[in-house]
Amino acid sequence: MTPDPLPPAGPAISGSDSTAGPAPETPPVAPAATSPAPVASPVTPPPPARPARGSDSPAGARPGLPRVSLDRLRREIGKVIVGNQEVVDQVLITLFAGGHALLEGVPGLGKTLLVRTIAGVLQQRFRRIQFTPDLMPADIVGTKLIREDEHGRRSFVFEPGPLFSNLILADEINRATAKTQSALLEAMAEGTVTSCGETYALPPPFFVLATQNPIEMEGTYPLPEAQVDRFMFKILVELPSREMLEGILERTTGNENAQLDPVLSGEEIVAAQKLVRDVPIAKHLREAIATLILATQPKSPTAPQPVKRYVAYGSSPRGLQSVALAAKSLAFLKGQNHVSFEEIKAVARPALRHRLIMNFEGEAEGIAPDEIIGKILAQLESQVSLGKAAPVAA
């Protein structure tokens, strides 16, 4: 992915005073009021009709519903981002599933540019929060300030922080203290924030993409397992290949800037997120997902031997939900009317790799969670191909 240049700002959101471009230096300011009041949640469109199970039309092409084309999204993002198709796809899968993503990679790989580009393509308001050790929760959530009106009357008014946007980049999230990291928990889980006893709704769609540097640990605060589990996907950003480096060189050393065409609006994204949940999963595939989660838990009688030997703690039920929703999202983006085992295979590693905690022996031998998940998937696939989802053999 290209670290530079920045794409032009996207078109303005209806009813918003901001565009999807580089983050301003100051957070959005709430209008003055005579008394504190919670931020009202924007009116969302009525839920779309449930899809016809016997329909032959693609999931994203039903009349009256938003048409979402994965190929079109790839083309627009590809005007700025070079290569790393898998990373782009996983970010889009997470977004349309209504989850959040954690990107891990060394500096300079274009993680910030990726989020900013997606915000422009999807016409969403973007904010970048640079996490530092002195960052406080009120700096990102917001706080109440004393305001004076034209008559000299003073009152407390809530001033929203940068969290009140659609796409949030929590850059180097592990550089902030646990107190500040925990300020994101309610926002990511509930879509709300609480300040001074008042709860405020965040504008949908709301998507957090956090980054962390895996090679620099000095002056950092590792994310606790409870917060890591809030992320639907953990996406690994690899170093670019020679062909990608040549493309980066060509695009970033000239005077031409890519012009992005908007693909979806915020209302269409919210409608698509609801439609994703209507994509059906067959009973034997639901059993396969449940078997997959049980197989990651070393105390389960159905866990394979590598799990019992190298894993200390397996996935929680939130991992079950993440695999299912991500598989639905991928099927929806591909235009399918149902989930197949191919989608489950494609999303299992990013959905579970951060939910497997290796024991001392696993850490000492350098066993990666992806390796464990791959072995479980291989056994599970052979059982699903026979038309059953029996427990994985120990």
TORKOL-4160 file (C-alpha; in steps of 0.2 Angstrom, whole numbers, padded with zeros to 4 digits, m for minus):
394
<pt num="1" X="0000" Y="0000" Z="0000"/>
<pt num="2" X="0006" Y="0017" Z="m0004"/>
<pt num="3" X="0011" Y="0029" Z="0011"/>
<pt num="4" X="0008" Y="0044" Z="0000"/>
<pt num="5" X="0000" Y="0055" Z="m0007"/>
<pt num="6" X="m0017" Y="0058" Z="0001"/>
<pt num="7" X="m0032" Y="0056" Z="m0009"/>
<pt num="8" X="m0044" Y="0071" Z="m0011"/>
<pt num="9" X="m0058" Y="0074" Z="0001"/>
<pt num="10" X="m0074" Y="0065" Z="m0002"/>
<pt num="11" X="m0091" Y="0074" Z="m0005"/>
<pt num="12" X="m0099" Y="0081" Z="0010"/>
<pt num="13" X="m0112" Y="0071" Z="0020"/>
<pt num="14" X="m0129" Y="0078" Z="0020"/>
<pt num="15" X="m0132" Y="0087" Z="0036"/>
<pt num="16" X="m0114" Y="0087" Z="0040"/>
<pt num="17" X="m0101" Y="0102" Z="0040"/>
<pt num="18" X="m0087" Y="0090" Z="0036"/>
<pt num="19" X="m0080" Y="0081" Z="0022"/>
<pt num="20" X="m0071" Y="0064" Z="0021"/>
<pt num="21" X="m0054" Y="0070" Z="0020"/>
<pt num="22" X="m0039" Y="0074" Z="0032"/>
<pt num="23" X="m0044" Y="0075" Z="0050"/>
<pt num="24" X="m0045" Y="0093" Z="0056"/>
<pt num="25" X="m0035" Y="0098" Z="0071"/>
<pt num="26" X="m0049" Y="0101" Z="0082"/>
<pt num="27" X="m0064" Y="0089" Z="0086"/>
<pt num="28" X="m0082" Y="0094" Z="0080"/>
<pt num="29" X="m0090" Y="0107" Z="0091"/>
<pt num="30" X="m0108" Y="0104" Z="0097"/>
<pt num="31" X="m0120" Y="0119" Z="0094"/>
<pt num="32" X="m0123" Y="0130" Z="0109"/>
<pt num="33" X="m0138" Y="0125" Z="0120"/>
<pt num="34" X="m0146" Y="0132" Z="0136"/>
<pt num="35" X="m0145" Y="0115" Z="0144"/>
<pt num="36" X="m0135" Y="0099" Z="0142"/>
<pt num="37" X="m0144" Y="0087" Z="0131"/>
<pt num="38" X="m0139" Y="0070" Z="0124"/>
<pt num="39" X="m0134" Y="0069" Z="0106"/>
<pt num="40" X="m0149" Y="0062" Z="0097"/>
<pt num="41" X="m0146" Y="0047" Z="0086"/>
<pt num="42" X="m0149" Y="0051" Z="0067"/>
<pt num="43" X="m0165" Y="0044" Z="0060"/>
<pt num="44" X="m0161" Y="0028" Z="0051"/>
<pt num="45" X="m0171" Y="0021" Z="0036"/>
<pt num="46" X="m0183" Y="0007" Z="0040"/>
<pt num="47" X="m0176" Y="m0011" Z="0039"/>
<pt num="48" X="m0176" Y="m0018" Z="0022"/>
<pt num="49" X="m0187" Y="m0033" Z="0018"/>
<pt num="50" X="m0180" Y="m0050" Z="0022"/>
<pt num="51" X="m0172" Y="m0058" Z="0007"/>
<pt num="52" X="m0182" Y="m0071" Z="m0002"/>
<pt num="53" X="m0173" Y="m0088" Z="0002"/>
<pt num="54" X="m0177" Y="m0095" Z="m0015"/>
<pt num="55" X="m0172" Y="m0080" Z="m0025"/>
<pt num="56" X="m0159" Y="m0082" Z="m0039"/>
<pt num="57" X="m0154" Y="m0063" Z="m0039"/>
<pt num="58" X="m0138" Y="m0057" Z="m0031"/>
<pt num="59" X="m0139" Y="m0052" Z="m0013"/>
<pt num="60" X="m0134" Y="m0034" Z="m0017"/>
<pt num="61" X="m0145" Y="m0032" Z="m0032"/>
<pt num="62" X="m0163" Y="m0034" Z="m0025"/>
<pt num="63" X="m0175" Y="m0020" Z="m0030"/>
<pt num="64" X="m0176" Y="m0006" Z="m0018"/>
<pt num="65" X="m0160" Y="m0011" Z="m0009"/>
<pt num="66" X="m0142" Y="m0004" Z="m0010"/>
<pt num="67" X="m0132" Y="m0012" Z="m0024"/>
<pt num="68" X="m0115" Y="m0016" Z="m0017"/>
<pt num="69" X="m0102" Y="m0022" Z="m0029"/>
<pt num="70" X="m0085" Y="m0028" Z="m0021"/>
<pt num="71" X="m0077" Y="m0026" Z="m0038"/>
<pt num="72" X="m0082" Y="m0008" Z="m0039"/>
<pt num="73" X="m0076" Y="m0004" Z="m0022"/>
<pt num="74" X="m0059" Y="m0013" Z="m0026"/>
<pt num="75" X="m0057" Y="m0002" Z="m0042"/>
<pt num="76" X="m0060" Y="0014" Z="m0033"/>
<pt num="77" X="m0049" Y="0010" Z="m0018"/>
<pt num="78" X="m0036" Y="0003" Z="m0030"/>
<pt num="79" X="m0034" Y="0020" Z="m0038"/>
<pt num="80" X="m0024" Y="0025" Z="m0022"/>
<pt num="81" X="m0020" Y="0009" Z="m0014"/>
<pt num="82" X="m0007" Y="m0002" Z="m0022"/>
<pt num="83" X="m0009" Y="m0021" Z="m0020"/>
<pt num="84" X="m0014" Y="m0029" Z="m0003"/>
<pt num="85" X="m0030" Y="m0034" Z="m0010"/>
<pt num="86" X="m0033" Y="m0046" Z="0005"/>
<pt num="87" X="m0031" Y="m0032" Z="0017"/>
<pt num="88" X="m0043" Y="m0021" Z="0008"/>
<pt num="89" X="m0056" Y="m0035" Z="0007"/>
<pt num="90" X="m0055" Y="m0039" Z="0025"/>
<pt num="91" X="m0057" Y="m0021" Z="0030"/>
<pt num="92" X="m0073" Y="m0020" Z="0019"/>
<pt num="93" X="m0080" Y="m0036" Z="0026"/>
<pt num="94" X="m0078" Y="m0029" Z="0044"/>
<pt num="95" X="m0086" Y="m0013" Z="0039"/>
<pt num="96" X="m0102" Y="m0021" Z="0031"/>
<pt num="97" X="m0103" Y="m0033" Z="0045"/>
<pt num="98" X="m0104" Y="m0019" Z="0057"/>
<pt num="99" X="m0088" Y="m0023" Z="0067"/>
<pt num="100" X="m0071" Y="m0015" Z="0070"/>
<pt num="101" X="m0054" Y="m0020" Z="0064"/>
<pt num="102" X="m0036" Y="m0020" Z="0072"/>
<pt num="103" X="m0022" Y="m0018" Z="0059"/>
<pt num="104" X="m0005" Y="m0024" Z="0064"/>
<pt num="105" X="0010" Y="m0019" Z="0054"/>
<pt num="106" X="0026" Y="m0009" Z="0054"/>
<pt num="107" X="0025" Y="0010" Z="0050"/>
<pt num="108" X="0024" Y="0016" Z="0033"/>
<pt num="109" X="0013" Y="0003" Z="0025"/>
<pt num="110" X="m0001" Y="0015" Z="0021"/>
<pt num="111" X="m0014" Y="0010" Z="0035"/>
<pt num="112" X="m0019" Y="0028" Z="0037"/>
<pt num="113" X="m0021" Y="0031" Z="0019"/>
<pt num="114" X="m0032" Y="0015" Z="0017"/>
<pt num="115" X="m0044" Y="0021" Z="0030"/>
<pt num="116" X="m0045" Y="0039" Z="0023"/>
<pt num="117" X="m0047" Y="0032" Z="0005"/>
<pt num="118" X="m0062" Y="0021" Z="0011"/>
<pt num="119" X="m0070" Y="0036" Z="0019"/>
<pt num="120" X="m0069" Y="0045" Z="0003"/>
<pt num="121" X="m0076" Y="0031" Z="m0007"/>
<pt num="122" X="m0090" Y="0028" Z="0005"/>
<pt num="123" X="m0093" Y="0047" Z="0008"/>
<pt num="124" X="m0090" Y="0045" Z="0027"/>
<pt num="125" X="m0084" Y="0058" Z="0040"/>
<pt num="126" X="m0066" Y="0053" Z="0045"/>
<pt num="127" X="m0056" Y="0057" Z="0060"/>
<pt num="128" X="m0039" Y="0051" Z="0065"/>
<pt num="129" X="m0034" Y="0050" Z="0083"/>
<pt num="130" X="m0015" Y="0049" Z="0087"/>
<pt num="131" X="m0014" Y="0039" Z="0103"/>
<pt num="132" X="0000" Y="0045" Z="0115"/>
<pt num="133" X="0003" Y="0041" Z="0133"/>
<pt num="134" X="m0004" Y="0058" Z="0139"/>
<pt num="135" X="m0020" Y="0056" Z="0129"/>
<pt num="136" X="m0035" Y="0057" Z="0141"/>
<pt num="137" X="m0053" Y="0049" Z="0139"/>
<pt num="138" X="m0061" Y="0066" Z="0138"/>
<pt num="139" X="m0049" Y="0070" Z="0123"/>
<pt num="140" X="m0058" Y="0057" Z="0112"/>
<pt num="141" X="m0075" Y="0056" Z="0120"/>
<pt num="142" X="m0079" Y="0074" Z="0124"/>
<pt num="143" X="m0083" Y="0084" Z="0139"/>
<pt num="144" X="m0095" Y="0097" Z="0146"/>
<pt num="145" X="m0090" Y="0115" Z="0145"/>
<pt num="146" X="m0097" Y="0131" Z="0152"/>
<pt num="147" X="m0105" Y="0141" Z="0138"/>
<pt num="148" X="m0112" Y="0159" Z="0139"/>
<pt num="149" X="m0126" Y="0165" Z="0128"/>
<pt num="150" X="m0130" Y="0182" Z="0121"/>
<pt num="151" X="m0139" Y="0186" Z="0137"/>
<pt num="152" X="m0125" Y="0182" Z="0149"/>
<pt num="153" X="m0132" Y="0166" Z="0155"/>
<pt num="154" X="m0120" Y="0152" Z="0158"/>
<pt num="155" X="m0124" Y="0133" Z="0156"/>
<pt num="156" X="m0115" Y="0117" Z="0154"/>
<pt num="157" X="m0115" Y="0111" Z="0136"/>
<pt num="158" X="m0108" Y="0094" Z="0130"/>
<pt num="159" X="m0094" Y="0096" Z="0117"/>
<pt num="160" X="m0092" Y="0080" Z="0107"/>
<pt num="161" X="m0074" Y="0073" Z="0104"/>
<pt num="162" X="m0068" Y="0066" Z="0088"/>
<pt num="163" X="m0077" Y="0049" Z="0091"/>
<pt num="164" X="m0092" Y="0057" Z="0085"/>
<pt num="165" X="m0088" Y="0053" Z="0067"/>
<pt num="166" X="m0091" Y="0038" Z="0055"/>
<pt num="167" X="m0074" Y="0031" Z="0052"/>
<pt num="168" X="m0061" Y="0032" Z="0066"/>
<pt num="169" X="m0043" Y="0028" Z="0065"/>
<pt num="170" X="m0035" Y="0025" Z="0082"/>
<pt num="171" X="m0017" Y="0026" Z="0076"/>
<pt num="172" X="m0005" Y="0017" Z="0087"/>
<pt num="173" X="m0018" Y="0013" Z="0100"/>
<pt num="174" X="m0006" Y="0003" Z="0111"/>
<pt num="175" X="0003" Y="0019" Z="0115"/>
<pt num="176" X="m0011" Y="0026" Z="0126"/>
<pt num="177" X="m0014" Y="0020" Z="0144"/>
<pt num="178" X="m0027" Y="0007" Z="0148"/>
<pt num="179" X="m0038" Y="0021" Z="0155"/>
<pt num="180" X="m0039" Y="0029" Z="0138"/>
<pt num="181" X="m0040" Y="0013" Z="0129"/>
<pt num="182" X="m0055" Y="0008" Z="0139"/>
<pt num="183" X="m0064" Y="0024" Z="0133"/>
<pt num="184" X="m0067" Y="0015" Z="0117"/>
<pt num="185" X="m0075" Y="0000" Z="0124"/>
<pt num="186" X="m0093" Y="0007" Z="0126"/>
<pt num="187" X="m0091" Y="0015" Z="0109"/>
<pt num="188" X="m0086" Y="m0001" Z="0100"/>
<pt num="189" X="m0098" Y="m0012" Z="0109"/>
<pt num="190" X="m0114" Y="m0001" Z="0111"/>
<pt num="191" X="m0112" Y="0013" Z="0098"/>
<pt num="192" X="m0113" Y="0026" Z="0113"/>
<pt num="193" X="m0102" Y="0036" Z="0124"/>
<pt num="194" X="m0106" Y="0041" Z="0142"/>
<pt num="195" X="m0100" Y="0058" Z="0149"/>
<pt num="196" X="m0104" Y="0066" Z="0166"/>
<pt num="197" X="m0118" Y="0053" Z="0168"/>
<pt num="198" X="m0126" Y="0057" Z="0151"/>
<pt num="199" X="m0126" Y="0044" Z="0137"/>
<pt num="200" X="m0124" Y="0050" Z="0119"/>
<pt num="201" X="m0127" Y="0040" Z="0103"/>
<pt num="202" X="m0114" Y="0040" Z="0090"/>
<pt num="203" X="m0119" Y="0043" Z="0072"/>
<pt num="204" X="m0121" Y="0027" Z="0061"/>
<pt num="205" X="m0112" Y="0019" Z="0053"/>
<pt num="206" X="m0098" Y="0019" Z="0066"/>
<pt num="207" X="m0082" Y="0010" Z="0062"/>
<pt num="208" X="m0066" Y="0009" Z="0072"/>
<pt num="209" X="m0050" Y="0004" Z="0064"/>
<pt num="210" X="m0035" Y="0003" Z="0076"/>
<pt num="211" X="m0017" Y="0001" Z="0072"/>
<pt num="212" X="m0002" Y="m0005" Z="0082"/>
<pt num="213" X="0016" Y="m0008" Z="0078"/>
<pt num="214" X="0022" Y="m0026" Z="0082"/>
<pt num="215" X="0040" Y="m0022" Z="0083"/>
<pt num="216" X="0041" Y="m0007" Z="0094"/>
<pt num="217" X="0036" Y="m0011" Z="0112"/>
<pt num="218" X="0045" Y="0003" Z="0122"/>
<pt num="219" X="0033" Y="0016" Z="0129"/>
<pt num="220" X="0018" Y="0006" Z="0124"/>
<pt num="221" X="0004" Y="m0002" Z="0134"/>
<pt num="222" X="m0002" Y="m0019" Z="0126"/>
<pt num="223" X="m0020" Y="m0020" Z="0124"/>
<pt num="224" X="m0029" Y="m0031" Z="0137"/>
<pt num="225" X="m0038" Y="m0047" Z="0130"/>
<pt num="226" X="m0055" Y="m0040" Z="0134"/>
<pt num="227" X="m0052" Y="m0025" Z="0122"/>
<pt num="228" X="m0044" Y="m0036" Z="0109"/>
<pt num="229" X="m0059" Y="m0047" Z="0109"/>
<pt num="230" X="m0070" Y="m0031" Z="0104"/>
<pt num="231" X="m0062" Y="m0031" Z="0087"/>
<pt num="232" X="m0070" Y="m0042" Z="0074"/>
<pt num="233" X="m0054" Y="m0044" Z="0064"/>
<pt num="234" X="m0036" Y="m0043" Z="0067"/>
<pt num="235" X="m0028" Y="m0039" Z="0050"/>
<pt num="236" X="m0010" Y="m0042" Z="0047"/>
<pt num="237" X="m0002" Y="m0030" Z="0035"/>
<pt num="238" X="0013" Y="m0037" Z="0026"/>
<pt num="239" X="0028" Y="m0029" Z="0018"/>
<pt num="240" X="0025" Y="m0025" Z="m0001"/>
<pt num="241" X="0032" Y="m0035" Z="m0015"/>
<pt num="242" X="0044" Y="m0029" Z="m0028"/>
<pt num="243" X="0029" Y="m0026" Z="m0040"/>
<pt num="244" X="0020" Y="m0016" Z="m0027"/>
<pt num="245" X="0035" Y="m0006" Z="m0023"/>
<pt num="246" X="0037" Y="m0001" Z="m0041"/>
<pt num="247" X="0018" Y="0004" Z="m0042"/>
<pt num="248" X="0021" Y="0014" Z="m0026"/>
<pt num="249" X="0036" Y="0023" Z="m0033"/>
<pt num="250" X="0026" Y="0027" Z="m0049"/>
<pt num="251" X="0011" Y="0034" Z="m0040"/>
<pt num="252" X="0019" Y="0044" Z="m0026"/>
<pt num="253" X="0033" Y="0053" Z="m0035"/>
<pt num="254" X="0023" Y="0062" Z="m0048"/>
<pt num="255" X="0011" Y="0077" Z="m0048"/>
<pt num="256" X="m0005" Y="0067" Z="m0052"/>
<pt num="257" X="m0018" Y="0064" Z="m0039"/>
<pt num="258" X="m0031" Y="0050" Z="m0041"/>
<pt num="259" X="m0049" Y="0056" Z="m0041"/>
<pt num="260" X="m0061" Y="0045" Z="m0031"/>
<pt num="261" X="m0079" Y="0043" Z="m0036"/>
<pt num="262" X="m0091" Y="0040" Z="m0022"/>
<pt num="263" X="m0099" Y="0023" Z="m0022"/>
<pt num="264" X="m0111" Y="0023" Z="m0007"/>
<pt num="265" X="m0119" Y="0035" Z="0006"/>
<pt num="266" X="m0120" Y="0033" Z="0024"/>
<pt num="267" X="m0139" Y="0028" Z="0023"/>
<pt num="268" X="m0135" Y="0014" Z="0010"/>
<pt num="269" X="m0121" Y="0007" Z="0021"/>
<pt num="270" X="m0133" Y="0006" Z="0036"/>
<pt num="271" X="m0146" Y="m0003" Z="0025"/>
<pt num="272" X="m0133" Y="m0014" Z="0018"/>
<pt num="273" X="m0127" Y="m0019" Z="0036"/>
<pt num="274" X="m0145" Y="m0024" Z="0040"/>
<pt num="275" X="m0146" Y="m0034" Z="0024"/>
<pt num="276" X="m0130" Y="m0043" Z="0028"/>
<pt num="277" X="m0138" Y="m0051" Z="0044"/>
<pt num="278" X="m0152" Y="m0058" Z="0033"/>
<pt num="279" X="m0140" Y="m0069" Z="0022"/>
<pt num="280" X="m0144" Y="m0087" Z="0027"/>
<pt num="281" X="m0132" Y="m0100" Z="0034"/>
<pt num="282" X="m0137" Y="m0118" Z="0032"/>
<pt num="283" X="m0139" Y="m0128" Z="0047"/>
<pt num="284" X="m0124" Y="m0139" Z="0044"/>
<pt num="285" X="m0113" Y="m0124" Z="0042"/>
<pt num="286" X="m0119" Y="m0116" Z="0058"/>
<pt num="287" X="m0114" Y="m0133" Z="0066"/>
<pt num="288" X="m0097" Y="m0132" Z="0058"/>
<pt num="289" X="m0094" Y="m0114" Z="0065"/>
<pt num="290" X="m0099" Y="m0120" Z="0082"/>
<pt num="291" X="m0087" Y="m0135" Z="0080"/>
<pt num="292" X="m0073" Y="m0123" Z="0075"/>
<pt num="293" X="m0075" Y="m0112" Z="0090"/>
<pt num="294" X="m0076" Y="m0127" Z="0102"/>
<pt num="295" X="m0060" Y="m0135" Z="0094"/>
<pt num="296" X="m0050" Y="m0119" Z="0099"/>
<pt num="297" X="m0053" Y="m0122" Z="0117"/>
<pt num="298" X="m0040" Y="m0134" Z="0125"/>
<pt num="299" X="m0052" Y="m0140" Z="0139"/>
<pt num="300" X="m0065" Y="m0146" Z="0126"/>
<pt num="301" X="m0066" Y="m0165" Z="0123"/>
<pt num="302" X="m0067" Y="m0161" Z="0105"/>
<pt num="303" X="m0051" Y="m0151" Z="0104"/>
<pt num="304" X="m0037" Y="m0158" Z="0093"/>
<pt num="305" X="m0020" Y="m0162" Z="0100"/>
<pt num="306" X="m0011" Y="m0146" Z="0094"/>
<pt num="307" X="m0024" Y="m0135" Z="0103"/>
<pt num="308" X="m0022" Y="m0145" Z="0119"/>
<pt num="309" X="m0003" Y="m0144" Z="0118"/>
<pt num="310" X="0000" Y="m0126" Z="0113"/>
<pt num="311" X="m0016" Y="m0116" Z="0117"/>
<pt num="312" X="m0020" Y="m0109" Z="0134"/>
<pt num="313" X="m0037" Y="m0100" Z="0130"/>
<pt num="314" X="m0048" Y="m0102" Z="0115"/>
<pt num="315" X="m0061" Y="m0091" Z="0107"/>
<pt num="316" X="m0076" Y="m0084" Z="0116"/>
<pt num="317" X="m0094" Y="m0084" Z="0109"/>
<pt num="318" X="m0089" Y="m0067" Z="0102"/>
<pt num="319" X="m0078" Y="m0076" Z="0090"/>
<pt num="320" X="m0093" Y="m0087" Z="0085"/>
<pt num="321" X="m0103" Y="m0071" Z="0081"/>
<pt num="322" X="m0088" Y="m0064" Z="0072"/>
<pt num="323" X="m0085" Y="m0079" Z="0060"/>
<pt num="324" X="m0104" Y="m0080" Z="0056"/>
<pt num="325" X="m0106" Y="m0061" Z="0053"/>
<pt num="326" X="m0090" Y="m0060" Z="0043"/>
<pt num="327" X="m0095" Y="m0075" Z="0032"/>
<pt num="328" X="m0112" Y="m0067" Z="0029"/>
<pt num="329" X="m0103" Y="m0050" Z="0024"/>
<pt num="330" X="m0092" Y="m0059" Z="0012"/>
<pt num="331" X="m0106" Y="m0068" Z="0004"/>
<pt num="332" X="m0116" Y="m0052" Z="0002"/>
<pt num="333" X="m0101" Y="m0043" Z="m0006"/>
<pt num="334" X="m0099" Y="m0057" Z="m0018"/>
<pt num="335" X="m0117" Y="m0056" Z="m0023"/>
<pt num="336" X="m0122" Y="m0073" Z="m0016"/>
<pt num="337" X="m0138" Y="m0078" Z="m0008"/>
<pt num="338" X="m0131" Y="m0089" Z="0006"/>
<pt num="339" X="m0115" Y="m0093" Z="0015"/>
<pt num="340" X="m0104" Y="m0107" Z="0009"/>
<pt num="341" X="m0089" Y="m0115" Z="0018"/>
<pt num="342" X="m0077" Y="m0105" Z="0007"/>
<pt num="343" X="m0083" Y="m0089" Z="0016"/>
<pt num="344" X="m0080" Y="m0097" Z="0033"/>
<pt num="345" X="m0063" Y="m0102" Z="0028"/>
<pt num="346" X="m0059" Y="m0085" Z="0021"/>
<pt num="347" X="m0064" Y="m0076" Z="0037"/>
<pt num="348" X="m0059" Y="m0089" Z="0051"/>
<pt num="349" X="m0041" Y="m0083" Z="0053"/>
<pt num="350" X="m0043" Y="m0064" Z="0054"/>
<pt num="351" X="m0058" Y="m0067" Z="0065"/>
<pt num="352" X="m0050" Y="m0079" Z="0078"/>
<pt num="353" X="m0031" Y="m0076" Z="0077"/>
<pt num="354" X="m0032" Y="m0063" Z="0091"/>
<pt num="355" X="m0043" Y="m0073" Z="0101"/>
<pt num="356" X="m0031" Y="m0088" Z="0104"/>
<pt num="357" X="m0019" Y="m0086" Z="0118"/>
<pt num="358" X="m0004" Y="m0097" Z="0117"/>
<pt num="359" X="0003" Y="m0106" Z="0132"/>
<pt num="360" X="0022" Y="m0105" Z="0137"/>
<pt num="361" X="0026" Y="m0120" Z="0126"/>
<pt num="362" X="0017" Y="m0113" Z="0111"/>
<pt num="363" X="0026" Y="m0096" Z="0113"/>
<pt num="364" X="0043" Y="m0105" Z="0115"/>
<pt num="365" X="0041" Y="m0115" Z="0099"/>
<pt num="366" X="0034" Y="m0100" Z="0090"/>
<pt num="367" X="0018" Y="m0108" Z="0085"/>
<pt num="368" X="0006" Y="m0095" Z="0077"/>
<pt num="369" X="m0012" Y="m0095" Z="0080"/>
<pt num="370" X="m0015" Y="m0095" Z="0061"/>
<pt num="371" X="m0006" Y="m0112" Z="0060"/>
<pt num="372" X="m0018" Y="m0119" Z="0073"/>
<pt num="373" X="m0033" Y="m0112" Z="0065"/>
<pt num="374" X="m0027" Y="m0119" Z="0048"/>
<pt num="375" X="m0026" Y="m0137" Z="0055"/>
<pt num="376" X="m0043" Y="m0136" Z="0062"/>
<pt num="377" X="m0051" Y="m0129" Z="0046"/>
<pt num="378" X="m0042" Y="m0143" Z="0036"/>
<pt num="379" X="m0051" Y="m0157" Z="0047"/>
<pt num="380" X="m0067" Y="m0148" Z="0047"/>
<pt num="381" X="m0068" Y="m0145" Z="0028"/>
<pt num="382" X="m0066" Y="m0164" Z="0026"/>
<pt num="383" X="m0081" Y="m0167" Z="0037"/>
<pt num="384" X="m0091" Y="m0154" Z="0029"/>
<pt num="385" X="m0088" Y="m0161" Z="0012"/>
<pt num="386" X="m0095" Y="m0177" Z="0018"/>
<pt num="387" X="m0111" Y="m0168" Z="0023"/>
<pt num="388" X="m0108" Y="m0168" Z="0041"/>
<pt num="389" X="m0100" Y="m0157" Z="0055"/>
<pt num="390" X="m0095" Y="m0170" Z="0068"/>
<pt num="391" X="m0083" Y="m0164" Z="0081"/>
<pt num="392" X="m0065" Y="m0162" Z="0076"/>
<pt num="393" X="m0055" Y="m0178" Z="0081"/>
<pt num="394" X="m0044" Y="m0176" Z="0096"/>
